[in-house]
Amino acid sequence: MTTGTAAVIGGGISGLSASVALRRAGWDVSIYERSKFKNEVGAGITVPPNAGLVLRHLGFDFEKARPVANETTRMSRCDAPPGEFYLSETYTRDDGLKNGAVNGNGLWNGNKSLDAERKARESRAFEGFGSCMFHRVDLHRGLRELAEDANGESGKGKTVEMKLGVEVEKIDCEAGILTLAGGQTVKVDLVVIADGAHSALLQDFTGSPPKFHRTGRSIYRWLVSMSDVLADPLTAAHYLPTSPTGFISFSDPKKRILWVSYPCRGGTVLNNAVLHDTQPGEGADSEAQSQWHASASKESVLSRLENFDESRRRIVHMASEDGIKVHHLFKRPALESFVRGRAVVIGDAAHVMLPTHAAGGASAIESAAALEVLFRGVNGSDDELVKDRLRLFDQLRLPRCNLAMLVSNAGGPWTGDSEVEEEVRKFYHGPLPPVGTLPWMKEFREILFHHDAYKTAKQALTGRLWFPN
């Protein structure tokens, strides 16, 4: 028997995570997704320990999704010899939760078969709660299977109803009423707004149009076959051998370019992301180009990478003809609250952040965990109780999500900028890293990724968690 009805707007990673969590809490959940089939873009995504813990709790099938363990950060100059890094840090076991971070010996080993190495990589990626690197499609597919799983296992609740090709045009947040395209209205006990960074419904939530600030930076993304990379002696030299697995980045300080690469899908695919100054036509005028859908030519990418040596540039040539996408990066002011009436906003709709710390997806998955704990057994018709739990959600999630967003949007090493810190302190009162701390270094990992969202939410419910004014 369900305890309440919930409408989740958006069928991406944040919407699916929230749907699975609310299903487990006993709610009758429907996802409203305006596309006919929501499929994540062809790119990689990093899931740090705080989010990996949640996925495991939700019953996510790590073995099927085949993530790769993220155990290290290495950075090289754009023309440095392969294997020469100016920064190299391997994460230790205290970077994980519960069973500790993943560990293991190398990514490729000439003394083992490729199949044995693949199995070893996948095993390390979901032992404990270390950091994992997924193909976004695999993460999305695994969450959707959890939402639609009808095998009736205890604790999973009623199957989530997927309403594909259904657009929500308006929300009455106080009453929990959706207005669909065509004029039909639907009343529910809880509305979860998870329709992404360009949320069409945020204005209904805040009462005013969202304010976007262009950063002047864009990102190229593409995937290539790791077998192609390893078959070319020049490109293989950057990735073979490499032990342990993780980020390998190349930088061009003169042009302010950072190229981040990492393996996913069991080590068979190499994800590439090149952060650069926005070029003419890259998201300046088109909404589509500030999302994920605009194509970029190999020539335009290579023109930006003119200072990179041939051993790196060849990875661009390995992309398919229409395989490189570009989108503009933008910022949005921090929301003062994630809740209003019977509605809550999560994921990119709540906090638009640059990929500096790979914290956007993790923050959304954490929020799903909080929803499960706070709404388990809650009677959806009890207006006072629903709103009380939403207020508690706000107290739990606003500090962490806005912290992750603001430090990510500050970009680069933590500078201790007084204006940024002043904005952070409006929401968050915990420790900040020392000035000069780079993204993904230990001090940042301890703050952003050493967090158990289930434990914290349970403490809040039992009154053992104190919220400062």
Secondary structure as the mmCIF struct_conf table of DSSP 4:
data_model
#
loop_
_struct_conf.conf_type_id
_struct_conf.id
_struct_conf.beg_label_comp_id
_struct_conf.beg_label_asym_id
_struct_conf.beg_label_seq_id
_struct_conf.end_label_comp_id
_struct_conf.end_label_asym_id
_struct_conf.end_label_seq_id
BEND BEND1 THR A 3 THR A 3
STRN STRN1 THR A 5 ILE A 9
BEND BEND2 GLY A 12 GLY A 12
HELX_RH_AL_P HELX_RH_AL_P1 ILE A 13 ARG A 24
TURN_TY1_P TURN_TY1_P1 ALA A 25 GLY A 26
STRN STRN2 ASP A 28 GLU A 33
BEND BEND3 ARG A 34 PHE A 37
BEND BEND4 GLY A 42 GLY A 42
STRN STRN3 GLY A 44 VAL A 47
HELX_RH_AL_P HELX_RH_AL_P2 PRO A 49 LEU A 58
TURN_TY1_P TURN_TY1_P2 GLY A 59 GLY A 59
HELX_RH_AL_P HELX_RH_AL_P3 PHE A 62 ALA A 65
STRN STRN4 VAL A 68 ASN A 70
STRN STRN5 THR A 72 ARG A 77
TURN_TY1_P TURN_TY1_P3 CYS A 78 ASP A 79
BEND BEND5 ALA A 80 ALA A 80
HELX_LH_PP_P HELX_LH_PP_P1 PRO A 81 PRO A 81
TURN_TY1_P TURN_TY1_P4 PRO A 82 GLY A 83
BEND BEND6 TYR A 86 TYR A 86
STRN STRN6 LEU A 87 THR A 90
HELX_RH_3T_P HELX_RH_3T_P1 ARG A 93 ASP A 95
BEND BEND7 GLY A 96 ASN A 99
BEND BEND8 ASN A 105 ASN A 105
BEND BEND9 LEU A 107 LEU A 107
TURN_TY1_P TURN_TY1_P5 GLY A 110 ASN A 111
BEND BEND10 LYS A 112 LYS A 112
HELX_RH_AL_P HELX_RH_AL_P4 LEU A 114 PHE A 126
BEND BEND11 GLU A 127 GLU A 127
TURN_TY1_P TURN_TY1_P6 GLY A 128 PHE A 129
STRN STRN7 SER A 131 HIS A 135
HELX_RH_AL_P HELX_RH_AL_P5 ARG A 136 GLU A 148
BEND BEND12 ASN A 151 ASN A 151
TURN_TY1_P TURN_TY1_P7 SER A 154 GLY A 155
BEND BEND13 LYS A 158 LYS A 158
HELX_LH_PP_P HELX_LH_PP_P2 THR A 159 VAL A 160
STRN STRN8 GLU A 161 LEU A 164
TURN_TY1_P TURN_TY1_P8 GLY A 165 GLY A 165
STRN STRN9 VAL A 168 ASP A 172
TURN_TY1_P TURN_TY1_P9 CYS A 173 GLY A 176
STRN STRN10 ILE A 177 LEU A 180
TURN_TY1_P TURN_TY1_P10 ALA A 181 GLY A 182
BEND BEND14 GLY A 183 GLY A 183
STRN STRN11 THR A 185 LYS A 187
BEND BEND15 ASP A 189 ASP A 189
STRN STRN12 LEU A 190 ILE A 193
TURN_TY1_P TURN_TY1_P11 ALA A 197 HIS A 198
BEND BEND16 ALA A 200 LEU A 201
HELX_RH_AL_P HELX_RH_AL_P6 LEU A 202 THR A 206
BEND BEND17 GLY A 207 SER A 208
STRN STRN13 HIS A 213 SER A 225
HELX_RH_AL_P HELX_RH_AL_P7 MET A 226 ALA A 231
BEND BEND18 ASP A 232 ASP A 232
HELX_RH_AL_P HELX_RH_AL_P8 PRO A 233 TYR A 239
BEND BEND19 LEU A 240 PRO A 241
BEND BEND20 SER A 243 PRO A 244
STRN STRN14 GLY A 246 ASP A 252
HELX_RH_3T_P HELX_RH_3T_P2 PRO A 253 LYS A 255
TURN_TY1_P TURN_TY1_P12 ARG A 256 ARG A 256
STRN STRN15 ILE A 257 CYS A 264
HELX_RH_3T_P HELX_RH_3T_P3 ARG A 265 GLY A 267
TURN_TY1_P TURN_TY1_P13 THR A 268 THR A 268
STRN STRN16 VAL A 269 ASP A 277
HELX_LH_PP_P HELX_LH_PP_P3 THR A 278 GLN A 279
TURN_TY1_P TURN_TY1_P14 PRO A 280 GLY A 281
BEND BEND21 GLU A 282 ASP A 285
BEND BEND22 GLU A 287 GLU A 287
HELX_RH_3T_P HELX_RH_3T_P4 ALA A 288 SER A 290
TURN_TY1_P TURN_TY1_P15 GLN A 291 TRP A 292
STRN STRN17 ALA A 294 SER A 295
HELX_RH_AL_P HELX_RH_AL_P9 LYS A 298 ARG A 304
TURN_TY1_P TURN_TY1_P16 LEU A 305 ASN A 307
BEND BEND23 PHE A 308 PHE A 308
HELX_RH_AL_P HELX_RH_AL_P10 GLU A 310 HIS A 317
TURN_TY1_P TURN_TY1_P17 MET A 318 MET A 318
BEND BEND24 ALA A 319 ALA A 319
TURN_TY1_P TURN_TY1_P18 GLU A 321 ASP A 322
STRN STRN18 LYS A 325 LYS A 331
HELX_LH_PP_P HELX_LH_PP_P4 PRO A 333 LEU A 335
BEND BEND25 GLU A 336 GLU A 336
BEND BEND26 PHE A 338 PHE A 338
STRN STRN19 VAL A 339 ARG A 340
TURN_TY1_P TURN_TY1_P19 GLY A 341 ARG A 342
STRN STRN20 ALA A 343 VAL A 345
HELX_RH_3T_P HELX_RH_3T_P5 GLY A 347 ALA A 349
TURN_TY1_P TURN_TY1_P20 ALA A 350 ALA A 350
HELX_RH_3T_P HELX_RH_3T_P6 PRO A 355 HIS A 357
BEND BEND27 ALA A 358 ALA A 358
HELX_RH_AL_P HELX_RH_AL_P11 GLY A 360 PHE A 375
TURN_TY1_P TURN_TY1_P21 ARG A 376 GLY A 377
TURN_TY1_P TURN_TY1_P22 GLY A 380 SER A 381
HELX_RH_AL_P HELX_RH_AL_P12 ASP A 383 ALA A 410
BEND BEND28 GLY A 412 PRO A 413
HELX_RH_AL_P HELX_RH_AL_P13 SER A 418 VAL A 424
TURN_TY1_P TURN_TY1_P23 ARG A 425 PHE A 427
BEND BEND29 GLY A 430 GLY A 430
HELX_LH_PP_P HELX_LH_PP_P5 PRO A 433 PRO A 434
TURN_TY1_P TURN_TY1_P24 VAL A 435 GLY A 436
HELX_LH_PP_P HELX_LH_PP_P6 THR A 437 LEU A 438
TURN_TY1_P TURN_TY1_P25 PRO A 439 TRP A 440
BEND BEND30 MET A 441 MET A 441
HELX_RH_AL_P HELX_RH_AL_P14 LYS A 442 LEU A 448
TURN_TY1_P TURN_TY1_P26 PHE A 449 PHE A 449
HELX_RH_AL_P HELX_RH_AL_P15 ALA A 453 LEU A 461
TURN_TY1_P TURN_TY1_P27 THR A 462 GLY A 463
BEND BEND31 LEU A 465 LEU A 465
HELX_LH_PP_P HELX_LH_PP_P7 TRP A 466 PRO A 468
#
